[in-house]
């Protein structure tokens, strides 16, 4: 009994089903928005079309993965331990942003977010990391609030 080589069929099928479910969720949310207004396309117009196209392409992906010729699975398909640790770090950083954005404000939470990710994942020197974190927090805040007049959370410290 010979062992059949592993192929990319199952990962492609799982990914396409997840994409189809995501597109159905977006369509469901877009239905609640106005599709068309007297001025032209409403807020539900583009999400509806993009989710429909996304779902259609995902269905083609599922069809091709199920009945088409499948590629062999690469030897390095599964990440090493450090790859999973990096993914966990990104997930923890995103959770930190979710829970602290309103509490301590955009600038401080974004500074901590970018600082952590740049030090945990980055390879640049320390000066570059600090400058990018400052530009991504204080700089982006200034552009959005002062120039674009988009309010961002200031948090309990007021900045």
Phi, psi and omega in degrees: 000115181267144179277129181287138180295145180287138180240174180271010183302305185295314177300322178293321178295314180298315180298317181293322178294318177297320178294321177297316178297319177297317180294323176296321177297316180295321178297317179299319178290323181289333179297327181287344178269161180284124184287318184216141178240178179293338179271349182137207181301135179271185182293344179265354185296301184291318176300322180296311182292316181295319178293324177296316178294317179299316179294320179295315178296325177293323177294321175297322178297318178296316179301312181295321180293325184278315187246355179267179178287131184260140176284151175289149179286128179297153180297328182260033181297317179271135183289161174282174183303322181295328177295318178292326177293322177294319176298319178295321178296318178296317179298316178296321178295320178294320176297320176303315179298318181300317186273344184247350185302311181284330186284306183255358175095166184296312187298312182289318180292322178291323177298315179293318180300305182293319179300314180298311182295319180294322179283326181283325187245337189280162179240358182286170180285167188295324180296316178298317179298316180295316180296318178295318179296319178292318179293323180285341179256291182290319181296312179296321178300314181298315180299313184289316185281313186278316185270315184267350179060039176258119181288133175240152182298137178258338176079185186288341181270348177081011176216000000 
